Amino acid sequence: MFKTRLLTALVLLPLMLSALFMLPSYAWAVFSGALVLLALWEFSRMSGIVGGQQRAYLGLTALLAVLIWHSDMHLGGIEHWLVLFFWLLLVPCWLAKRWPIPKGPAAWLLGWLLMFPAWFALMEWRSYGTGNDAFTLLSVMGLVWVADIAAYIFGKNFGKRKLAPAISPGKSWEGVYGAILCVAVYVVIVDHLGWLDIHLPMWRVLLLALPLTAVSVLGDLLESWFKRSANIKDSSRLLPGHGGVFDRIDSLIAVLAVSNALRALGGM
């Protein structure tokens, strides 16, 4: 299993980096849109959207994405506040109450709320396709990867207190603390390298990065709960050794959406 996971990662990482740094804006929109659409397909399977309804849902989503791109549409203040309300208030309540994954029209709306803000963020963090924009977006994505790896290592070696045993038994509070520590070090490093095109003093960057680590955990837990609610192990088998696309980007969609909302509302 480890060998399979490693080989898949060795293929996916260069593909993502090549797309991030080399694709023009329209091609990046298509690439990132395809990534998000695959995750939405997996979500639709979890929520019971199948057959003709699934094809209609995904087709309508693709059509909306094309219209958004051609109209150069951006999320406004109300939409960004909705994103923050969802991830910072509604999701913790969802996990605490362990509400089941919704069905029908509510599932359609939830899928769009999960995926569209992340897609907007992928385009807007890399708004002009310059090297600086690409490095800034890479830094945001790197925060998620560092948090995920650190949480796994610290949890495996020091984990004693379960974070959410009814949702994801393998996660621990010690893993979260390790993730916060490593993210703080990571942010200092990428800021020193000049990758972060954010005009804020370091202490404020850290104040933004550390809550984003918590958001990363929330994204992971929410997708884990969706899978438990749907009684499945992986969102799909598209990625050998890793499960599905949604399994790989569950934390990323949360951090992208929230970080982009904070940037837009804070004028960064």
C-alpha positions as CSV (number, residue, x, y, z in Angstrom):
1,M,0.0,0.0,0.0
2,F,2.8,2.5,0.9
3,K,4.6,1.8,-2.4
4,T,1.3,2.4,-4.3
5,R,0.7,5.6,-2.4
6,L,4.2,6.8,-3.1
7,L,4.1,6.0,-6.8
8,T,0.8,7.8,-7.2
9,A,2.1,10.9,-5.3
10,L,5.3,10.9,-7.5
11,V,3.0,11.2,-10.5
12,L,0.5,13.7,-9.1
13,L,2.9,16.2,-7.5
14,P,4.8,17.0,-10.7
15,L,1.6,17.2,-12.6
16,M,0.1,19.7,-10.2
17,L,3.3,21.8,-10.1
18,S,3.6,21.8,-13.9
19,A,0.0,23.0,-14.2
20,L,0.5,25.6,-11.5
21,F,3.6,27.2,-12.9
22,M,3.2,26.6,-16.7
23,L,-0.4,26.8,-17.7
24,P,-2.0,30.0,-18.9
25,S,-4.9,31.3,-17.0
26,Y,-7.6,29.8,-19.1
27,A,-5.9,26.4,-19.0
28,W,-5.4,26.6,-15.3
29,A,-9.1,27.3,-14.9
30,V,-9.9,24.2,-16.9
31,F,-7.4,22.1,-15.0
32,S,-8.5,23.2,-11.6
33,G,-12.2,23.0,-12.6
34,A,-11.7,19.4,-13.7
35,L,-10.1,18.6,-10.3
36,V,-13.0,20.2,-8.4
37,L,-15.6,18.5,-10.7
38,L,-14.1,15.1,-10.0
39,A,-14.4,15.8,-6.3
40,L,-18.0,16.9,-6.8
41,W,-18.7,13.7,-8.7
42,E,-17.5,11.8,-5.7
43,F,-19.5,13.9,-3.3
44,S,-22.6,13.3,-5.4
45,R,-22.1,9.6,-5.1
46,M,-21.9,9.9,-1.3
47,S,-25.2,11.9,-1.1
48,G,-27.2,9.6,-3.3
49,I,-27.2,11.7,-6.5
50,V,-26.9,9.0,-9.2
51,G,-28.0,8.2,-12.7
52,G,-29.6,10.9,-14.8
53,Q,-29.8,13.2,-11.8
54,Q,-26.1,13.0,-11.3
55,R,-25.4,13.7,-15.0
56,A,-27.7,16.7,-14.9
57,Y,-26.0,18.0,-11.7
58,L,-22.5,17.7,-13.1
59,G,-23.5,19.0,-16.5
60,L,-25.1,22.0,-14.9
61,T,-22.1,22.6,-12.7
62,A,-19.8,22.5,-15.7
63,L,-22.0,24.9,-17.6
64,L,-22.1,27.3,-14.6
65,A,-18.3,27.1,-14.5
66,V,-18.0,28.0,-18.2
67,L,-20.4,31.0,-17.7
68,I,-18.5,32.2,-14.7
69,W,-15.2,32.0,-16.5
70,H,-16.4,33.9,-19.6
71,S,-18.2,36.6,-17.5
72,D,-15.0,37.1,-15.4
73,M,-17.2,36.7,-12.3
74,H,-15.8,37.0,-8.8
75,L,-17.3,36.2,-5.4
76,G,-18.5,39.3,-3.6
77,G,-18.6,40.2,0.1
78,I,-21.8,38.4,0.9
79,E,-20.6,35.2,-0.7
80,H,-17.3,35.4,1.2
81,W,-19.1,35.9,4.5
82,L,-21.3,32.9,3.6
83,V,-18.1,30.9,3.1
84,L,-16.7,32.0,6.5
85,F,-20.1,31.2,8.2
86,F,-20.2,27.8,6.7
87,W,-16.6,26.7,7.5
88,L,-16.1,28.5,10.9
89,L,-19.6,28.1,12.4
90,L,-21.8,25.6,10.5
91,V,-19.2,22.9,10.0
92,P,-18.1,22.7,13.7
93,C,-21.8,22.4,14.6
94,W,-22.3,19.8,11.9
95,L,-19.5,17.7,13.3
96,A,-20.6,18.1,16.9
97,K,-24.2,17.1,16.1
98,R,-23.1,14.5,13.5
99,W,-25.8,15.5,11.1
100,P,-26.1,13.0,8.2
101,I,-25.1,14.0,4.7
102,P,-28.2,15.6,3.0
103,K,-30.1,14.3,0.1
104,G,-31.9,15.9,-2.8
105,P,-31.8,19.7,-3.5
106,A,-29.9,20.3,-0.2
107,A,-27.1,18.0,-1.4
108,W,-26.9,19.9,-4.7
109,L,-26.5,23.2,-2.8
110,L,-24.0,21.7,-0.3
111,G,-21.8,20.3,-3.1
112,W,-21.7,23.7,-4.8
113,L,-20.9,25.4,-1.4
114,L,-18.0,23.0,-0.9
115,M,-16.5,23.1,-4.4
116,F,-17.2,26.5,-6.1
117,P,-15.5,28.7,-3.5
118,A,-12.4,26.5,-3.7
119,W,-12.4,26.8,-7.5
120,F,-12.7,30.5,-7.3
121,A,-9.8,30.6,-4.8
122,L,-7.6,28.5,-7.1
123,M,-8.2,31.0,-9.9
124,E,-8.0,34.2,-7.7
125,W,-4.9,33.2,-5.7
126,R,-3.3,32.7,-9.1
127,S,-5.1,35.6,-10.7
128,Y,-2.5,36.7,-13.3
129,G,-0.5,33.5,-13.7
130,T,2.8,35.2,-12.7
131,G,5.5,33.5,-10.7
132,N,4.6,35.4,-7.5
133,D,1.0,34.4,-7.8
134,A,1.9,30.8,-8.4
135,F,4.3,30.7,-5.4
136,T,1.6,32.3,-3.2
137,L,-0.9,29.7,-4.1
138,L,1.7,27.0,-3.7
139,S,2.4,28.4,-0.2
140,V,-1.3,28.2,0.7
141,M,-1.5,24.6,-0.6
142,G,1.7,23.7,1.2
143,L,0.2,24.8,4.5
144,V,-2.4,22.1,4.1
145,W,0.2,19.5,3.1
146,V,2.5,20.4,6.1
147,A,-0.5,20.3,8.5
148,D,-1.6,16.9,7.2
149,I,1.8,15.3,7.3
150,A,2.7,16.8,10.7
151,A,-0.7,15.7,12.2
152,Y,-0.1,12.2,11.0
153,I,3.5,12.0,12.3
154,F,2.8,13.6,15.7
155,G,-0.5,11.6,16.1
156,K,1.2,8.3,15.2
157,N,4.1,8.9,17.7
158,F,2.5,10.9,20.5
159,G,-1.2,10.6,20.0
160,K,-3.1,9.7,23.2
161,R,-6.2,11.9,23.3
162,K,-8.7,11.3,20.5
163,L,-9.9,14.3,18.6
164,A,-13.1,13.0,17.2
165,P,-13.3,9.2,17.8
166,A,-16.8,8.8,16.4
167,I,-15.8,10.5,13.1
168,S,-12.1,9.7,12.6
169,P,-10.6,7.5,15.3
170,G,-7.0,7.9,14.1
171,K,-6.9,11.6,14.7
172,S,-5.6,13.0,18.0
173,W,-5.2,16.4,19.7
174,E,-1.4,15.8,19.8
175,G,-1.5,15.6,16.0
176,V,-3.3,18.9,15.9
177,Y,-0.7,20.5,18.2
178,G,2.1,19.1,16.0
179,A,0.4,20.5,12.9
180,I,0.1,24.0,14.4
181,L,3.8,23.9,15.4
182,C,5.0,22.8,12.0
183,V,2.7,25.2,10.2
184,A,4.1,28.1,12.2
185,V,7.7,27.1,11.2
186,Y,6.6,26.6,7.6
187,V,5.0,30.0,7.4
188,V,8.2,31.7,8.7
189,I,10.2,29.9,6.1
190,V,8.0,30.6,3.0
191,D,7.7,34.2,4.1
192,H,11.5,34.5,4.4
193,L,11.8,33.0,0.9
194,G,9.5,35.7,-0.4
195,W,6.8,33.3,-1.6
196,L,3.9,35.0,0.2
197,D,2.7,38.0,-1.7
198,I,0.7,39.2,1.4
199,H,1.5,42.6,2.7
200,L,1.3,41.9,6.4
201,P,3.8,41.8,9.3
202,M,4.8,38.3,10.3
203,W,2.8,38.2,13.5
204,R,-0.4,38.8,11.5
205,V,0.5,36.2,8.9
206,L,0.9,33.7,11.8
207,L,-2.4,34.8,13.2
208,L,-4.0,33.9,9.9
209,A,-2.1,30.7,9.3
210,L,-2.7,29.0,12.6
211,P,-6.6,29.2,12.4
212,L,-6.2,27.9,8.8
213,T,-4.6,24.9,10.3
214,A,-7.8,24.3,12.3
215,V,-9.8,24.8,9.1
216,S,-7.7,22.2,7.4
217,V,-8.6,19.7,10.2
218,L,-12.3,20.7,9.9
219,G,-12.2,19.9,6.1
220,D,-10.7,16.5,6.7
221,L,-13.2,15.7,9.5
222,L,-16.2,16.8,7.5
223,E,-15.3,14.6,4.5
224,S,-14.6,11.7,6.9
225,W,-18.0,12.2,8.4
226,F,-19.6,12.3,5.0
227,K,-18.0,8.9,4.2
228,R,-19.2,7.4,7.5
229,S,-22.7,8.8,6.9
230,A,-22.7,7.2,3.4
231,N,-21.1,4.0,4.8
232,I,-18.1,4.0,2.4
233,K,-14.4,3.9,3.0
234,D,-13.1,6.1,0.2
235,S,-14.8,8.7,-1.9
236,S,-13.7,6.7,-5.0
237,R,-10.8,4.6,-6.3
238,L,-9.5,7.1,-8.8
239,L,-6.1,7.5,-7.1
240,P,-4.4,4.1,-6.4
241,G,-3.4,4.0,-2.7
242,H,-5.1,7.3,-1.9
243,G,-8.8,6.7,-2.5
244,G,-10.5,9.5,-4.4
245,V,-9.9,13.1,-5.4
246,F,-12.1,14.4,-2.6
247,D,-10.1,12.3,-0.1
248,R,-7.0,14.2,-1.2
249,I,-8.4,17.7,-1.3
250,D,-10.9,17.7,1.5
251,S,-8.7,19.9,3.7
252,L,-7.5,21.9,0.7
253,I,-11.0,23.0,-0.4
254,A,-11.7,24.3,3.1
255,V,-8.4,26.2,3.4
256,L,-8.6,27.7,-0.1
257,A,-12.1,28.9,0.4
258,V,-11.5,30.4,3.9
259,S,-8.1,32.0,3.0
260,N,-9.5,33.6,-0.2
261,A,-12.4,35.0,1.8
262,L,-10.1,36.4,4.4
263,R,-7.9,37.9,1.8
264,A,-10.8,39.5,-0.1
265,L,-12.6,40.8,3.0
266,G,-9.3,42.0,4.6
267,G,-8.1,43.7,1.5
268,M,-4.8,41.8,1.5
